[in-house]
Amino acid sequence: MISDKHYNREIFNKLQVLVTSRDVEGLFVYLTSLSNAEFRTAGYLLGERILFDADKETFWIFFDKLVTWNSKAFLVTLLKSLSQRLDADLSLYDDGFQEFCRAISSNPIDVQKTLLRLIPIQHEVAQIKHLFRLLGVDQPSDWIPYLLKNSNMPCSFLLFNSLRYVEHDRPYLIRLTNFLIKKGDGLSFNLASLVKSYFGLTEVKGTFSLNLKPYELARIELSYEAFCDAMKF
């Protein structure tokens, strides 16, 4: 529920009518007529209440149009609303989301904001790869900065596989492995141990409880399940 300080009954009622009737142009005209403070209130109302409660088709119509019209004002708040509805009635495979990705794929800042918001809430490897593809981040080596920010099994698996594309850059691998150690959580620490062993990074110092045998290192290339088993989680 939106906080009282961001609620204005008159603005809410007007926005509700425009969204319910799917009057996109009328909405833009109305938003343009508002003061800066009223515009901010309208943004909160659209993202946290009106579009959050809208039906699926209406949500995607206004999500795409609003972000294309003014991404600085609406991208983050609408991504928040999308995040709360994903896997309930909305999906990364919806046509509306794919149209949105095509619209912002040439804007690196919007792509970055979208990935940083949506990657942490994905629970499957295929979903994360799908997200990267839709947003035009096609090279696994470019996935690394995003995957490093998250400590979950799907991101760890993709991060390990992405590192194989930069294995020629030993100093880079060493820096990334030390970064994983400093993150401090158990999954990142085990991944650091795996990366150290797999790439033979003897320069990385530390005592690891995860000690993988050569045949275990070979198995983790085969499947996500083998990776999870080797990681002991």
N, C-alpha and C positions, 0 to 999 in steps of 0.2 A: 504494500500500500504506500502510495506517495505521501510524503510528509506534508503537514498542514501549511508550512511556509511556502510550498511550491503549488498550492492549490488556489485556484481562482474559479469560482462557479461560472461566471460569465464566459470566460475563455474556454473552460471545459465544455460547456454546453455548445458553444459555437464549433469547436473542434469536433465534437461528437457528431454533430449534424453533417459536417463536411466529410468526415471519414465514413460514416454510415452510408452516405449517398455516393461515396467514391468520387467526390468532386476534387480531383487533384489540383486543377488550375485554380479553383476557388480557394483551396487551402493555401496555395502559394500567395495569392493576392491578399488573403487575410493575414498571413504571417508577416508579409512585407509591411502591413499597416501598423504593426505593433511596435511599441517602444522596446528598447533593449531589455529591460526588466521583464516586460510582458512576453517577449520572444523567448527568454530563458524559461519562463514558467510554462509556456506552450510546449517547449521541447521536452521538459520533464513530464508533462501531462500526456503527450503523445507516446513517449517511450515507456513510461512506467505504469500507465493505466490504459489509455485508449487503444493503442496498438497491441499492448500486451493482452488485452481481452478480445481483440478483434478476431474474426474468423480467419482461417489460413490464407485464403485468396486475397482478402483485403489487406492482411498484414504484408504480404509480399508486394502488392501493388505500391503501397505507401513506403515500405522499406526501401525499395529500389529507387523510387522517385525522389524521396526526401534526401537520401544520401547523394544521389547524382546532383540534386539541386544545391545542397549545402552540406558537404561531408564534414566540414569542421564543426558544424553545429549539431549534426544528427548521427554521425557514424557511431560514436562510442555509446551513446544512450540507447540506440537501436540494437547495437550488438549485445548490450546487456540484456535487453528484452528477448532477443533471439536466443541467447545462451540459456535463459530460463525456460524456454519452450522447446529447445532441441530434444529429440528423442521422446517428446510427449506427442505433439502434433506437427512439429516442423522437422525438417531433415536437411542435411547438407546436399542431398540428392534431389531436392525440390527444384523445379524449373526456375522459380523465383530467386533462389540463392545462386544458381548458376548464372542467371542474367546479371545479378549484382556483381559477381566476381568478374565477369567480362567487362562490366562498366568501370571497375576500379583497377583492373590489372595493369594499367599504364601509369598508375599513381603509386609510387613506392611507399609513401608514407601511409596511405590507406591500406595497402597490402600488409604492411608491417603491423598496423594496429589490429587488423582483422586476425592475422595469424596469432599474435600475442594474446588476444582475447579468447580465441576458439580452440587452439591446440591443447591447452591444459585440461579442457573438459571432454576430450575425445578418449574413448576407451578401447579403440581398436586400431591396429596398425593400418588397415585399409582406409579408414576414415581420415587419418592424418595424411597419408599419401594422396588421397583424393583431394583434400584441402589444398595441399601444395600445388597439385596439378591445375586445379581450377584457377588459382591465383597466379599462375605462370612462373612459379618457382620450381623449375624443372630439374635443376642440377642438385643431386644429393649433397654435394659439398656446400651448397647454399642453405641447406636445411640445418646445418650444425648450430649456428647461433640460436635458433629457435628451440631446438631440441635440448640444448644445454640448460635452458632455463627451467626445464621440467624434470621432476624426479618421479617418473612412473615407468612401468614396464614397457608399454608400446614405444614411448619416446626413447627409452634406453636402447631398445632393439634397433630402432631406426638410426639412432646416433652411432651405434657400433658399426652398422653397415655403411653409414655415410663416411666414417673415418677410413674405411677401406679405399675410398676414392682420393684420399689425401695422404696415403701411407708413404708417399715419396718425400713428404715434408716432415721429417723427423722432429725438428724443433717445435713445429706446430702441434704435433701429437703429444709431445712432452708437456707443453703448456696446457693443453686441454685436459690431460690426465691429472696434472696437479690441480687444475681448477675443480675437477670432479672430487678430488680428495678434500679440498677446502670446503666444498658444499656441506659436508658433514653428515648427511643422511646415509643410512645403511645401503640403499640401492646404489647411490652414486659411488660409494666407497668400493662396493663389489664390482661395479662397472670399471672403475679405475684399475682394480686388480686384474680384471679380464683384459683390458686394453694393454696394460703393461706386459702381461704374459704373451698375448697374441702377437703384438708387434715387437716384442723383444726390447722393451724400453728400460734397459738396465739403469739408465740415469735417474729414473723415478725412484725416490726413496720412500720407505714406509713399510710397516708390518701389516700384512693382510691375512685375514682369516680364510679368505677364499683362495684356495690353491688348486688350480685346474691342471689335470694331467693332459698330455698331448692329444690323446684320443678325444677328450672332452672339448678341447679347443677346436678340433676339426669338426665336431658335431654341431657346434653353434652356428655354423654357416648354413646348415641344412634347413632349419625351420625356426619359427618363433617359439614353438613348444620346446625345442631343444635348448634354445637360448634361455628361456625361463627356468628350465630344469638346471642348467649349468649355473645360473645366478643364485640358486638356492632360495628363491622367494616363491 
